[in-house]
Amino acid sequence: MFKVTFPNMNYKFDDQEIDQETDQEIDQESIQRMILEVIKNEPTITRNGMAKKLNISSTKIKHYLDKMRNSGLIVHKGSTKSGHWEIVD
């Protein structure tokens, strides 16, 4: 009997993601810039919509949106279903 261990290709170091298509590292600031760009173009977009558009899991999008809300970069106005995102200047 033997055991095979495969490396976890989704593991991140120091808040960096790996772009699955290009295998390039994406840092936290880049992801936040991409999220801000999506919000600027589509303020009513949902978290799942962002996840599909940016090819990032909805859990990761939630993580970054929470960080951005806590730091005062963005706010969500209105209800969950009919609300919209606003970028704080």
Secondary structure, DSSP 4 states (H G I P E B T S, - for coil): --------TT--STTEEE-TTT--EEEHHHHHHHHHHHHHH-TT--HHHHHHHHT--HHHHHHHHHHHHHTTSEEEES-TTT-EEEE--
